[in-house]
Amino acid sequence: MAYYLYIPKWLFLTGIIAMKYYCCVTAAAVARKGKVPAVIVFGDSSVDAGNNNQILTLLKSNFKPYGRDFSGSRPTGRFCNGRIPPDFISEGFGLKPAVPAYLDPMYDISDFATGVCFASAGTGYDNATSDVLNVIPLWKEVEYYKEYQNKLRAHLGDRKANRILRQALYLVSLGTNDFLENYYIFPRRQSQFTVEEYQDFLVGIARNFFTKLHSLGARKFSLTGVPPMGCLPLERATNIFGHNECEEKYNKVAAQFNAKLKNMVAKLNQELRGLRLVFTDSVYDIFYDMVKKPSSYGFEVVGVACCSTGTFEMSYLCSELNPFTCSDANKYLFWDAFHPTEKTNHIISSHLIPFLKQKFLN
Ligand SMILES: *[C@@H]1O[C@H](CO)[C@@H](O)[C@H](O)[C@H]1NC(C)=O
């Protein structure tokens, strides 16, 4: 008799333990899935928070008037009068209002645990692009990321660090410089590749980049393609025979390149287990819409930039001594000849944040 009594008792206990385990593991898994504990950034000047301040390059922006609308009127090395998209996105996910640059000595690993930027203005997918202005190549951004992983593990322990690295949202934005600073300026790549072949070459590098980061434990990515780069003030300024309208040839190359990136993204999501890589198509479209219908976004000027004459100046040429710089950057789509104003970055981010939340918080 005793024998029969014991069995249900044990089953009951086992059941409780199993149920408890099931309940809490599941609850934890749900909580984990719906969380973005950090924003980690790779790319070029569209997302660089100031890494170029610390390297030997001429491509810098850590002086006024850059940053004049940033918190504390502080030039940080962002190519903007204020904040850039990763800052707004980080804030949108309930994290810091500004993502710090990895090489900035003002910050350390405890700051970087909730967000870090490895981007470098002037870089591209192609090593030859980062060579032009001696900036950080994409492969080196990945090396810094590996170093960051080790520091984070030392700081928080393996378990906690690995969880952050897995659940973080990775923002990736580059490609414009490969075309405008490299392919269309220097003959080397043009003699090797047609522009279609060059696009494929870059997409191959992008593919390897995501595969590498996936193997290092990253999962959630947002990839931004290139903007309608023929509408950047610098390109308009050189479109003399086209009456300084957008250089549609470059816009076409941009759209074509974005389509190829999107295609690669769809394939990679099928191939790599657990990968959640989204391509943000809408950035090109919003950008183009702002250029074509500025007043519906509150802009008054889209053909030239706020800084100096607004046609070719950026970095050191966009200096505080220049008397032509506009007084209200909010009326302008572009801050310097190559980069959007904070207002433009804010509008783009406001479109992106609900999309990214829907993708990564569910
Ligand atoms: C870029 O340079 C790095 C370091 O030299 C190298 O490992 C990598 O293969 C290069 N990438 C391409 C696409 O050539």
The ligand as a Gaussian input file, in Angstrom:
#p B3LYP/6-31G(d) Opt

LIG

0 1
 C       39.937000      44.550000     -46.109000
 O       41.129000      44.538000     -45.358000
 C       41.204000      43.551000     -44.347000
 C       42.469000      43.762000     -43.534000
 O       43.587000      43.841000     -44.357000
 C       41.131000      42.184000     -44.964000
 O       41.148000      41.192000     -43.962000
 C       39.840000      42.078000     -45.780000
 O       39.819000      40.840000     -46.464000
 C       39.750000      43.206000     -46.786000
 N       38.444000      43.145000     -47.434000
 C       38.280000      43.020000     -48.735000
 C       36.886000      42.895000     -49.245000
 O       39.199000      43.029000     -49.518000

